[in-house]
Structure formats: C-alpha cells, structure tokens
Amino acid sequence: MSVVIIGGGPAGCATALSLHKNTPKVSCLVIDDADPSSFKIGESLPPESGRILRYLCQPLTKELNEKISKGVYTTCTGNASAWSSPILEERHSIINPFGHGLHLNRSDFDELLRDAVRITGSEPASLLELKKATFKGIEQGDDGLWDIEVEVKGERNVVKTEWVVDATGRKATVATKLNGRVSSRSPLLAFYAVFVSGNYEDSLDSDNDMRTLIEATAEGWWYSSFLSHTPSTRVVVFHTLPSHPTAKSSRRSEGFLNLLQASSTHISEIITKYDYDLQKGYPRCTAAGSSALDKAFDADKHWASVGDAAMAFDPLSSQGIMTALETGTYLGLQLSQHLKHEITDGDFERNMGEIYTQVQTEYEKHRAYYYSIVKRFSGEMFWENVVRSQVT
C-alpha cells in the first residue's frame, strides 16, 4: 500500500477521498472498527460543510438531503445561548450565507462517509479500499516501510505501507505508539444523555425547537440538540472540570437529573415541558477538553495525524467535524503531492505546520474570548479554572 489510514471517521474518510480525488492511481486502505449502531455525540454539522462534502464526493450532499427527509437528521435553525447573561440570545441560521446546519445521528453520518469511501473504491480501476479491522500495532521495517498489524475476525494480519495516517481520534492510538505525546492544557469532561418523549403524536404538542441550546451555569455549561421526531429525541450534555465535585455526581442518572433541574433554566424547562425521559444506560462520560499532539507529523518517517488525533477542540467551538473534514481534505492533497514527488519532505512539513498552527491559533483565540465574557459566575471554581487555563 502507498497509504494506510487508521480510523474511518470524518478526518480519516476526508483524507482518503481527497487523496483519491487528486491521485486516483495511489493505493489507499482505510482501517476502521467502529460500530455504526452505537450512539455518539458530536452531532453538530455547520452549514459551510456542504462545499467540502461536495468536493470530496458529489453524491454525499444528495445522501444528506435524503437523511433529512427521512428524519434521520434534523435541520439546525441556529444557536440560542444563555451565556454572558441568563437571557437566551439567538443567532439564526438565516443570516448565515451557507444556510442552516444539521443535527446529525453522528454514528450514521460517520457510516455515510465510510460508504462514500466504499463506493468510490468500488469504481473500476480504483485503488481505494475500506476494511473493517482493529488496529493492533505498528513497526517500521529496515526497508523503511511500515508494518501495520491488524485483527480481522480474530485473525491477525500485517499490512505494509509507505505512509501511515493516524485518524483514531483523541487517543491518537497510532502516534502514541510512535512515542508521540498528547498534551491537554484545559481538561474538560462531557456527561451526555439521550432523552426521548412519547409526546409526538400531535405535532402541535411536540418539541419543535430546532436550535442548539447552550447554557452557562456556575458548575460548567450545558447544551442540548434536537435529534429526531420519531420519537422526539434530544441529547443533553453537561461540561465541567474533572476536579469539580459535579464530575462525580453527574456520572449517575439521579445526580445528572438533579443537577440539570437545579442549575439549568432553559434546557431543563424544555425537558420538563415535553415530558422527556432519560434513556437507560445514560449518562455517559467522555473527554472533551482541548488537546494536541506534541508532534503531529513526520514527513521523513512518512506518518501524519489528522482530526482529533492531531488536535481536539472544546465542544463550545462546534467545529470538530468541520475541522476534521478540512484538515483531512488538506492532508489528502499534501500526501498526493508528496507521493507524486511534487513537494519535498520540507514542503510537506511546512505546509501542514502552517495549516495546523493557523487552525489552532484561531481556535484558541475564539475559545479564550467566549469563556472570558462570562462574568456572572466570578469566583466559581469552573470559570476561574477555564479562564486561568488560557493564560500561557
């Protein structure tokens, strides 16, 4: 293989599709073991993503529209946030030149991207392939090629490749095996729960709030997105510090529900108004803070990381999927040019370094601004820590 990509999420699929688009004759294998039936947060797709999806695979936009018409995804009409004040301030999608965004079934969306890789790979003479397998290990041989160990249905195999791409998410599973270190200057936990309401028979009595609701509280901040009409389904997420007392109580359903009612106003109101019930198995917890690899690529050794493996963002940015698609698309182009000997190792490192630095700098600037404007919880542990973490 010329390129093996470990991870078939937005970043990995974007890298593969971009590479294929620019160099169809280069062999590329995407390795992924995700379960598309498992619920996953990260459901906000910004409206400007449409142009990248069309570039990567033209049929993707048609597939998205079909998912919307079937109710698998819902439109997002904008953001309503009680952030610097307790009053909801709305930013409607009508003022966005790209139109409205989407609230996704995230696992289904990731599978949609993997299907795009499969379909593209099925075209005549295509050298693109996606394999359901589990990454187990990596070594670089004396010939300079990477030996990728994978497990397929209990059997272990080795795949040889010139380049390897880590698209495994926040854990950066490949890069850390290559002595990379993930640093986190601003740790954050997300406790998420799915709520379903049986009150959807009559559309007049059902939840029709298509906005992303965001609410700052003394203990951290909440958001909620409407995911489906059949039945009415919402995700509710609470963010706080790992060291905050609520990080312990929020792991249990009783503690999560009590905190939702006690600390939030707008989100708890909509949950109560439409008789939403917390689903079994929730809440769940996942890392949500800003993190980055100390070294995101090495052109001389022929490896690179992309998406959350390279740099992961606070969910407040709502840019996780967008950044994954953009950086994956750009990495695919750079790999194409490098494999065609149009750019040198130095060119690759400089180009990727400039893009990653630009993305990181822009993110840090906006994150610092939005956390700093919350003055109404001065002295509270969460807000003192998130503001302090922004000081280098």
N, C-alpha and C positions, 0 to 999 in steps of 0.2 A: 504494500500500500504506500501511496505517497503521503496521505494524511489520515490519521485516526483521531476522531473526536470522541472523548469520553463525556457523555451527558447529552440527552436529547431534549432539553428544554428550549426556550426561546433563543438563548445565546448559541447553543450548540447547533440547532437547526438553521439559524440565520447564517452562521459561519459556513455550514455545509452547502446551503443553497447559493450563497454568494460566491463561494469557491467554484461551484459547478457552473454558475452563470458566466463567470469570467474565464474559466478554463475547463471546458467540458471533458477534455481528454485526461484529466488528472484523476487518479483513483482515490476515492474518499470513503471511509467507513465510519458511520456513527454508531456508537455502542451505548445502549440505554436499557435500564431495567425498571423503569417507572411503572406503577400500577395506575392506569387511567381511571379506575373506579374509586380511587382514594381521594377524599376531599383535600383541597389545597387552597391556602389563602394566597393573596397577591392577585386579586381579581380585577383591578382597575387597568383598563386599556385606554390610553389617551387618544384623542381623535387624530392627532398627527401621525399615528402609527400606520394609517392606511397607505400612505405613499411608500413606506418601506415594504409592507406586505405585498403590494402590487409589484414592486421591483423584484422581490425575491421569488414570487410565484403568483402569476396573474390570477389563477383560479381562487386564491385564498380569500380575496375580498367577496367573491360570489358565495363561497362557503360560509363566511361570516354572516352575510345577509340572510342566508337560509337558516342559520342557527338562531338568528334574532326572530325570524318569522315563526319558527317552531317553539320559541320561548326558552330555548336552551341558554341564550344570553339575553340580557336586557340593556336598553339604552341608558346612559347616564346623562341626565339633563343639566348637570353642573354640580358644584360644591356648595354646601351650606355649613358654615363653621361658626361655632361659638368659641372663639379663640382668645383674642385680646380683650373681649368683653363677653358677658354671658348672653348677649343677644345674637341670634343667628344672622350672619351676613352671607348673602348669596352671590355667587358668581355663576351666572347662567351660561350654558354652552352656546347660546345664540350669539354671543359676542366672540366666539372662537371661529376664526376663518376656516378651520378644518371641520367644523360641525360638532356633533356630540361624540362623547366617548362611549365605552361599553363597560358593563359589569359582567364579567365572564364566569362561566364554570371553568375555573383555571385548569383543572386536570384535563378537561375535554379540549380546551384550547391548545394545551401542550401536545395532546394527541393529534389535533388537527395539523399542527406544524410537522409532527413526525410523519403523518400521512402525506404531507406535501413532499417530504424527503423520499418516502417510499414511491410515490407516483412519479416523481422526477427520475428516480433511479430505475424505474421500470421502462423508461423510454429506450428505443433502440440505440445501441452503442453507448449507453450511459454507464459511467464507472462509479456512480454514487450508490451507496448501499446503507441500509439501516439494519442492525442486528440487535435482537433482544438478548442481552447478556449482561453479566455482572463483572465489573472491573475488579481484579484481584491484586495486580502488581505490575511493576514496570522496572525494566533494566535496560541500560544502553550497552549494546554489544561492542566487540572490538572493531566491527565493521562500521560503527557509527550509527547503525540503525537501532531503533527502539524495539524491544521485545515486550509486547503488551500481553499480560496473562489475563484471560477472561474465563468465566464459567458459564456454560450453556447447558441447562437441564442436568446439572450435576457433573458434567464433564468439563475438564479444564483444557483450554487451548491457548496457543501463543500466536499472536498476530504481529508480523514485522511491519514497521513503518518508518518512513523518513522523518515525518513530523508528527507530533502529538499535541492535541489541544485539550486543556482542562476546562470543561464546561460543567463541572459537577456541583456548582452552587457554593454556598457559604463555606462548606467544609474544605473546599479546594483539595479533594482527595488525591489527585494526581500530583499537584505541585508540592504538597506537604511530604509526599514520598520522595520528592526530589530535593528535600531539605529546605523547601520554602516555608515561610512562617506567616501566619495570618495574625495581623495586629488589629486590635479594637480599642480605639480611644474613647468611644462613647457607647458602652454596652447598654442594651435595651432588650427587654423581653416583651413578647406579644402573647397574650392569652386570648384565644379566639374560640368562638362558639357559634353554632348554627341554630337558628330559631325557625320554627315552622308554625304557621297559623292555619287552622281549619276554616277560617272565616274568609273564604274566597269564592263562594258560590255566587254571591251578588257583588258585581264589580263596584257598586256604589258604596258597599260596606267594607271593601278590601283595601289593603295597603297599596297605594299608587304613588308613593313618594320615590321617584327615580333618582334623587340626588344622592351624592355621597355626603353623609352627615359626619361632621368632625366636631369634637367637643373636648376642650381642655378642662381638667379638674385639678384639685390640689394634689392628688396622688399620681397623676400622669395624664394620659389623654386617651379618648375613645374615638372609634369611628364605626360606622355601620353602612352597609351597602345592600340594596335590594337585589336578589339574585334570580328569583323565579316567581311566576304567577300560579304555577300548577304543581304543588300548592304554593301559597305565598311563603317565600323563604328569605331570610335575612342572615347575614353574617355580622356579628358584633365582636369587635376586637378592642382589648384594653392593653395599653402600653405603659410600662413602668420600669424602674431600675431593678436589677437582680437583687440589690441590697435593701429595697424598700419592703416594709412589713406586708404590704398588699401582695407582694410577689409570692408569698407563702399561702395566704388565704385564697387568692384567686385561682389556685390550682384545683380547688374543689368547687363543685357546682353551687353549693349553698353560699360559699364565700363570694363567688363570682356574681351571683344574682343579688346578693345583699349589697355588694359594692356598686353594682350597676344602678340599683334603686337609690342608694344613699348619695352617690357622688355625681351622677349624670342627671341632666334635666330633660333634654330634647330626645336623646336616644331611648332612655327608659320610658318616656312618655309614649313613643311610637310602639314600643314592645308591649306596653300595657294596653294601649288603645285598641290594638288589633288582636289581642289575646294570643300572642306568640308564646310557644312552649319551647323550652330548651331541649335540644335533642340528646338522646342517650350517647354517652361517650365524650361529652364536652363539659367543661372547656379543655382545650389542649394548649400546649405552650411551645413556642419556637423562638429562636434568637432573631432579633430584629434591629440590632444596632449597626452603626457604621463600622465597616471592617475593610481591610485591604491586604493583599499580599505584599511582602517586602520586595519581592521581585516578580513581576507579572509575566515576563517572557525572557527567552534567551535564544536569539537567532543563531548563535554559534552552535548550540546544542540542539536546536530545532524543536523547541517547545514553547507554547504560549498558553496563557489562561484568558478567559473571557467571561463576561457576565458577572454574576455574584462571586465566582471563584476569584476574579481579579479584584473587584471592589463591590461591596454590598452597601446599600443605602438604607437609611431610616425610612420607614414606610410613609412618613409625613411628606416625602417628596413625590409620591405616587408615580415615580419614574423608573421603577425596577424593570418592568417589561420593556419599556421604550429604550432604556439604556442597553439592555441585553440585545435587543434587535439591532440597534445602531452599531454597537461595538462589534457584534458578531458579523454584521454586513461588512464593516470596515476591515476586520481581521481576515475575512474570506478574500477580499480584494488584495490585501498585502501578501497573503500566502500565495495567491495566484501569481502575482508579480515576482515573488521570490523564486517560486518553482520554475518560472519561465526565464529566470536569470535577468529580469528587467531591473531588479533592485538588488543591492548588496545586503549583507548582514547588518552593516551600519545603517543603511537606509531604512531597513525594516525596524530596527530598534528605535531610531529617531522618530519615524512616522508614528509607530504605536505609542511611544513615550509621550509625544506631543498630544495625541488624542486622549490618552488616559489621564494625563495631567490636566488637560482642559476640562474634561468631564468632572474629575474630582474637585478641581478648584471651583467650578460653577456650582456644584452640589453643596460644598462646604459653605460657600457664601450665602446661598439661599437658606440652608439649614440654620446657620447662625442667626440670620435675620428673623426667621419665623419663630424660633424659640425665644429670642431676645425681646420681642414685642409683647410677650405675656408678662404683665407686671402685677396682675391681680392676685398672684399666689406667692408674692415675695416672702422669702424665709422658709417656704416649704421645701422639704428635702429633695423632691424630684426636680423642681425647677432650678434650685440652686446648683444641683449637680449637672444638669444638662447644659446650663449656661457656662459653668466653670469648665466643662469638658471641651468647650470651643476655644478656650484660650491656650495657645501653643506656648 
